[in-house]
């Protein structure tokens, strides 16, 4: 296989620039990852709240279907 100097220099330059740019890109990548984790946490919290609402709705529907005595919580009845 023949040694190709331009290809070698391009590869060496790409490797060297990657090493040099890593020091500058790391803080940016850390900020992006931190924002992604905050977003995921926010979405998971909202999903948990909605899941709880659905569970409450299903429990109320189950109680009504089985002929439960109270159809609404006392706080809602007074409001």
Backbone as ProteinMPNN parsed JSONL, in Angstrom:
{"seq_chain_A": "XXXXXXXXXXXXXXXXXXXXXXXXXXXXXXXXXXXXXXXXXXXXXXXXXXXXXXXXXXXXXXXXXXXXXXXXXXXXXXX", "coords_chain_A": {"N_chain_A": [[0.854, -1.175, 0.0], [0.573, 2.153, -0.844], [2.051, 5.051, 0.604], [0.307, 7.942, 1.316], [0.837, 11.194, 1.463], [-0.814, 13.643, 1.64], [-3.278, 12.566, 2.596], [-2.43, 11.474, 5.014], [-1.633, 13.799, 6.387], [-4.088, 15.132, 6.546], [-5.549, 13.375, 8.186], [-3.944, 13.421, 10.495], [-4.198, 16.117, 11.158], [-6.962, 16.233, 11.672], [-7.132, 14.597, 13.93], [-5.46, 15.991, 15.738], [-6.823, 18.437, 15.912], [-9.171, 17.578, 17.088], [-8.298, 16.825, 19.638], [-7.416, 19.305, 20.603], [-9.76, 20.85, 20.456], [-11.411, 19.582, 22.225], [-10.956, 20.481, 24.809], [-12.176, 22.949, 24.763], [-14.758, 22.396, 23.997], [-15.812, 20.77, 25.955], [-16.985, 22.129, 28.309], [-19.288, 23.188, 27.072], [-20.599, 20.848, 26.202], [-21.113, 19.69, 28.68], [-22.951, 21.514, 29.738], [-25.055, 21.188, 27.903], [-25.723, 18.506, 28.39], [-26.516, 18.737, 31.08], [-28.772, 20.379, 30.83], [-30.37, 18.638, 29.36], [-30.782, 16.587, 31.241], [-32.24, 18.034, 33.178], [-34.535, 18.6, 31.691], [-35.532, 16.004, 31.183], [-36.034, 15.186, 33.817], [-38.067, 17.013, 34.466], [-40.081, 16.259, 32.655], [-40.555, 13.607, 33.498], [-41.528, 14.095, 36.075], [-43.922, 15.424, 35.503], [-45.246, 13.405, 34.12], [-45.545, 11.563, 36.178], [-47.306, 12.965, 37.841], [-49.57, 13.143, 36.17], [-50.086, 10.437, 35.869], [-50.855, 9.806, 38.451], [-53.2, 11.326, 38.585], [-54.751, 9.931, 36.71], [-54.935, 7.475, 38.005], [-56.455, 8.247, 40.241], [-58.824, 8.993, 38.947], [-59.602, 6.533, 37.844], [-59.987, 5.058, 40.195], [-62.138, 6.42, 41.319], [-64.068, 5.953, 39.353], [-64.266, 3.187, 39.554], [-65.269, 2.937, 42.145], [-67.775, 4.144, 41.834], [-68.885, 2.39, 39.983], [-69.135, 0.079, 41.453], [-71.043, 0.773, 43.183], [-70.507, 2.589, 45.263], [-70.986, 4.547, 48.225], [-70.367, 7.33, 48.451], [-70.026, 9.796, 45.998], [-68.555, 12.021, 45.378], [-65.649, 13.659, 46.68], [-65.637, 15.181, 49.977], [-64.6, 17.776, 50.081], [-64.948, 18.767, 47.479], [-67.71, 18.733, 47.332], [-68.486, 20.729, 49.096], [-67.53, 23.01, 47.874]], "CA_chain_A": [[0.0, 0.0, 0.0], [1.383, 3.359, -1.006], [1.868, 6.106, 1.607], [-0.223, 9.156, 0.698], [1.132, 12.281, 2.397], [-1.966, 14.514, 1.933], [-4.243, 11.862, 3.446], [-1.826, 11.384, 6.337], [-1.696, 15.12, 7.016], [-5.492, 15.419, 6.873], [-5.892, 12.562, 9.346], [-3.219, 13.948, 11.643], [-4.829, 17.398, 11.49], [-8.267, 15.967, 12.282], [-6.88, 14.091, 15.284], [-4.917, 17.064, 16.563], [-7.874, 19.434, 16.174], [-10.103, 16.978, 18.03], [-7.696, 16.926, 20.969], [-7.391, 20.71, 21.012], [-11.116, 21.372, 20.594], [-12.078, 18.928, 23.345], [-10.841, 21.346, 25.992], [-13.114, 24.066, 24.628], [-16.112, 21.902, 23.816], [-16.277, 20.05, 27.14], [-17.978, 22.892, 29.093], [-20.529, 23.276, 26.309], [-21.243, 19.541, 26.256], [-21.61, 19.502, 30.049], [-24.164, 22.331, 29.852], [-26.11, 20.547, 27.113], [-26.141, 17.307, 29.128], [-27.236, 19.189, 32.266], [-30.097, 20.823, 30.372], [-31.123, 17.444, 28.975], [-31.212, 15.925, 32.474], [-33.305, 18.843, 33.77], [-35.723, 18.403, 30.861], [-36.039, 14.657, 31.432], [-36.613, 15.195, 35.164], [-39.322, 17.752, 34.414], [-41.055, 15.431, 31.947], [-40.898, 12.479, 34.358], [-42.363, 14.599, 37.164], [-45.259, 15.674, 34.963], [-45.849, 12.108, 33.822], [-45.952, 10.976, 37.457], [-48.512, 13.669, 38.294], [-50.688, 12.735, 35.316], [-50.374, 9.049, 36.21], [-51.603, 9.856, 39.704], [-54.544, 11.802, 38.244], [-55.462, 8.84, 36.049], [-55.255, 6.496, 39.042], [-57.577, 8.793, 41.01], [-60.003, 8.91, 38.092], [-60.006, 5.126, 37.751], [-60.496, 4.644, 41.5], [-63.477, 6.989, 41.462], [-64.954, 5.228, 38.447], [-64.457, 1.852, 40.126], [-66.158, 3.087, 43.296], [-69.133, 4.399, 41.323], [-69.381, 1.188, 39.316], [-69.459, -0.912, 42.472], [-72.12, 1.305, 44.015], [-69.985, 3.242, 46.459], [-71.924, 5.5, 48.796], [-70.004, 8.722, 48.198], [-69.614, 9.964, 44.611], [-67.575, 13.099, 45.308], [-65.019, 13.939, 47.97], [-66.328, 16.199, 50.756], [-64.091, 19.119, 49.734], [-65.595, 19.197, 46.246], [-69.14, 18.926, 47.585], [-68.663, 22.006, 49.778], [-67.091, 24.118, 47.026]], "C_chain_A": [[0.899, 1.236, 0.0], [1.04, 4.395, 0.062], [1.431, 7.374, 0.897], [-0.093, 10.292, 1.713], [-0.06, 13.202, 2.652], [-3.006, 13.833, 2.831], [-3.724, 11.748, 4.868], [-1.94, 12.713, 7.075], [-3.131, 15.499, 7.389], [-5.926, 14.632, 8.107], [-5.225, 13.063, 10.608], [-3.843, 15.265, 12.103], [-6.184, 17.205, 12.155], [-8.09, 15.477, 13.715], [-6.39, 15.178, 16.216], [-5.991, 18.103, 16.886], [-8.909, 18.885, 17.146], [-9.576, 17.103, 19.457], [-7.734, 18.366, 21.464], [-8.799, 21.262, 21.259], [-11.848, 20.76, 21.784], [-12.042, 19.797, 24.595], [-11.854, 22.484, 25.948], [-14.563, 23.588, 24.534], [-16.67, 21.226, 25.069], [-17.265, 20.865, 27.98], [-19.331, 23.018, 28.376], [-21.294, 21.956, 26.372], [-21.801, 19.251, 27.643], [-22.891, 20.302, 30.246], [-25.329, 21.708, 29.086], [-26.624, 19.315, 27.84], [-26.931, 17.68, 30.378], [-28.646, 19.641, 31.902], [-30.966, 19.63, 29.99], [-31.624, 16.706, 30.219], [-32.328, 16.703, 33.167], [-34.615, 18.644, 33.009], [-36.352, 17.041, 31.135], [-36.674, 14.577, 32.815], [-37.965, 15.9, 35.186], [-40.414, 16.909, 33.747], [-41.49, 14.262, 32.823], [-41.775, 12.918, 35.531], [-43.788, 14.847, 36.681], [-45.973, 14.378, 34.637], [-46.341, 11.45, 35.11], [-47.22, 11.647, 37.984], [-49.728, 13.25, 37.472], [-51.073, 11.289, 35.614], [-51.193, 8.971, 37.494], [-53.038, 10.336, 39.456], [-55.376, 10.7, 37.594], [-55.845, 7.768, 37.069], [-56.43, 6.963, 39.892], [-58.882, 8.679, 40.223], [-60.511, 7.475, 38.019], [-60.556, 4.617, 39.081], [-61.9, 5.188, 41.729], [-64.477, 6.268, 40.575], [-65.252, 3.831, 38.984], [-65.419, 1.906, 41.308], [-67.589, 3.333, 42.844], [-69.722, 3.144, 40.694], [-69.802, 0.135, 40.325], [-70.494, -0.388, 43.466], [-71.626, 1.909, 45.313], [-70.943, 4.315, 46.929], [-71.621, 6.93, 48.411], [-69.499, 8.842, 46.764], [-68.566, 11.049, 44.449], [-66.917, 13.264, 46.665], [-65.715, 15.105, 48.649], [-65.885, 17.6, 50.379], [-64.764, 19.629, 48.453], [-67.076, 19.48, 46.455], [-69.406, 20.269, 48.24], [-68.354, 23.191, 48.882], [-68.164, 24.586, 46.072]], "O_chain_A": [[1.861, 1.325, 0.763], [-0.131, 4.59, 0.387], [2.106, 7.834, -0.024], [-0.827, 10.34, 2.7], [-0.309, 13.526, 3.813], [-3.552, 14.469, 3.732], [-4.483, 11.905, 5.824], [-2.302, 12.746, 8.251], [-3.36, 16.116, 8.429], [-6.603, 15.176, 8.98], [-5.849, 13.128, 11.667], [-3.997, 15.497, 13.303], [-6.524, 17.925, 13.093], [-8.821, 15.897, 14.611], [-6.847, 15.28, 17.354], [-6.058, 18.594, 18.013], [-9.469, 19.638, 17.943], [-10.323, 17.446, 20.373], [-8.052, 18.613, 22.627], [-8.999, 22.058, 22.176], [-12.799, 21.349, 22.297], [-13.011, 19.834, 25.353], [-12.334, 22.929, 26.991], [-15.483, 24.295, 24.945], [-17.887, 21.124, 25.22], [-18.314, 20.331, 28.341], [-20.385, 22.959, 29.009], [-22.509, 21.952, 26.573], [-22.856, 18.627, 27.766], [-23.83, 19.806, 30.868], [-26.46, 21.703, 29.57], [-27.833, 19.096, 27.904], [-27.913, 17.014, 30.708], [-29.605, 19.312, 32.601], [-32.165, 19.618, 30.267], [-32.767, 16.25, 30.247], [-33.266, 16.101, 33.689], [-35.679, 18.532, 33.617], [-37.567, 16.937, 31.3], [-37.734, 13.972, 32.976], [-38.898, 15.442, 35.845], [-41.545, 16.859, 34.233], [-42.68, 13.955, 32.886], [-42.674, 12.181, 35.937], [-44.749, 14.517, 37.375], [-47.179, 14.261, 34.855], [-47.416, 10.852, 35.137], [-48.106, 10.975, 38.511], [-50.803, 13.027, 38.029], [-52.256, 10.951, 35.613], [-52.115, 8.163, 37.603], [-53.981, 9.812, 40.049], [-56.562, 10.551, 37.891], [-56.943, 7.215, 37.011], [-57.306, 6.166, 40.229], [-59.918, 8.309, 40.776], [-61.714, 7.232, 38.12], [-61.498, 3.824, 39.092], [-62.756, 4.49, 42.274], [-65.605, 6.002, 40.992], [-66.381, 3.352, 38.874], [-66.277, 1.036, 41.46], [-68.523, 2.777, 43.423], [-70.91, 2.862, 40.849], [-70.736, -0.626, 40.07], [-70.783, -1.038, 44.471], [-72.264, 1.753, 46.354], [-71.639, 4.928, 46.119], [-72.537, 7.679, 48.073], [-68.631, 8.072, 46.352], [-67.775, 11.018, 43.505], [-67.552, 13.036, 47.694], [-66.323, 15.936, 47.975], [-66.702, 18.521, 50.357], [-65.109, 20.807, 48.365], [-67.632, 20.374, 45.818], [-70.435, 20.891, 47.979], [-68.875, 24.282, 49.114], [-67.938, 25.514, 45.295]]}, "name": "protein", "num_of_chains": 1, "seq": "XXXXXXXXXXXXXXXXXXXXXXXXXXXXXXXXXXXXXXXXXXXXXXXXXXXXXXXXXXXXXXXXXXXXXXXXXXXXXXX"}
